[in-house]
Amino acid sequence: MDLCRSLRSRQPEVGIIAVTARGEERDRVSGLLTGADDYVVKPFSMAELHARMAAVLRRAVRATPASQQVEIGGLTIDFTARRVLRGGSEIPLTRKEFDILAALARRPGIAVARDRIIIEVWQTSWVGPHVLDVHMAALRGKLGDPGLVQTVRGVGYRLRTEPS
């Protein structure tokens, strides 16, 4: 409970799922009131935990207020119009390519985990192992600056914030 309270006070936007053997109603209520977004009592299946993680991440993405437009690494990204411009020229992106770029642009300069990107873009964690890699390669090619989207080994990807 102390950890949950501390996390919530330092990072109010972070998703928290309490996984515990304490299943009494008062424990569940206390966990949720302390700041957990969900409360899972053991035993549970991995499918259930994945579904709950996906639901918490979906809520977190919807709750994250994104500015209408940002400028990052020489790109202008308009979230509302779903347009990407470089030097005034529009870069045509597919829906998934735009969603991947938007997931990174909401956290410029920060490493975003592969699983987080997959859940935000595909709204599930059950995506083939190379689907993100294929879309990422296409996105990098279209952006005209392959180093703009950086691979963070063992974690995921980061959007470079300074122009090349």
Secondary structure, DSSP 8 states (H G I E B T S, - for coil): -HHHHHHHHH-TTS--EEEES--SHHHHHHHHHHT-SEEEESS--HHHHHHHHHHHHHHHHHHS---SEEEETTEEEETTTTEEEETTEE----HHHHHHHHHHHTSTTS-EEHHHHHHHHHSSS---TTHHHHHHHHHHHHHT-TTSEEEETTTEEEE--S--
